[in-house]
């Protein structure tokens, strides 16, 4: 998430943090992080057995 916030700071003059596109991007980023975490957790469980 820090990388997304950093990129937004660089673009803040042209992209509002309240825009629909920015909100959609933030939601996608949160979902992506959740999915990656879920996959990694499952892989760790499989390897620990």
PyMOL commands that set and color helices and strands:
alter all, ss='L'
color gray80, all
select helices_A, chain A and resi 2-11+20-48
alter helices_A, ss='H'
color red, helices_A
deselect
rebuild
show_as cartoon
